[in-house]
Amino acid sequence: MTTGSVNPRRADTRRNHERILVTAAKSLAGSGEVSFNAIAREAEVGVGTVYRHFPTPEALILAVYQREVRQLVDVVPSLLEQYAPKDAFRVWTTDHLAHYMMTKRGLADALRSATASRGELPAGAYESMVGAVATLLEANVAAGTVRPDLKPETVLRSLGGLLYLDPNGEWRRDVASLVDLLWRGMGTGRE
């Protein structure tokens, strides 16, 4: 193997891992249940491969949750590069956070079951979400669009209303209303 090359077996393992997570996320969003046989079939891997990556349903559910949170967190820097801070906050809330919260009701139920047997959710996930909100707030403070005394934990908690969105209704309008209300409370009074 040359320097910088990837072992094809490892690359295949990573692809299988990702396919399993994507398939499990869809399954959890729809039914809230985990069937290793159905996930293996949909991901086009053997059921043994699913068990090798995730020995228990709880391990798979927690891995899906961590992947989803990581995606929400990892998108923040690129949004701040593409948009003004105020717009980055709105895009993140509408196109990422609201979408996640609406489509993951099944994941939420599965997480409650998984964590009942294992304890609490991984602390790093919540801290990562707080960090994403903090990054968005810091950019907006620097731009003069929000007050500097805001705590990211408070803002994240206030976004919990997104859990009540109806994915079959006028959810974009409802998100815009929630963000407008929140923005007025977060604002500097100059807007």
LINSULJO-V426582 format. One record per pair of residues at least 6 apart in sequence whose ideal C-beta (glycine too) atoms are under 6 Angstrom apart, sorted by the first residue. I is the first residue (numbers start at 1). GAP is how many residues later the second one is. Records with the same first field share a line. If there is no record, write none. Layout:
I=GAP / GAP
This chain:
16=29 / 33
17=36
19=24
20=23 / 30 / 33
21=43 / 46
23=16 / 19 / 20
24=15 / 36 / 40
25=39
28=78 / 79 / 82
29=74 / 75 / 77
31=75
32=74 / 77 / 78
34=23 / 26
36=11 / 14
37=10
39=11
40=7 / 10
54=6
58=56 / 60
61=49 / 53
62=52
65=46
66=59
69=56 / 59
72=24
73=55 / 59
75=21
76=56 / 59
79=9 / 12 / 13
80=8 / 59
83=8
85=54 / 55 / 58
86=59
89=47
90=89
93=86
94=81
98=64 / 77
101=61 / 62
102=63 / 65
115=6
129=27
130=22 / 23 / 26
133=19 / 22 / 23
134=18
137=13 / 15
140=6
141=7
146=40
147=41
150=36
158=24
161=17
165=6 / 9
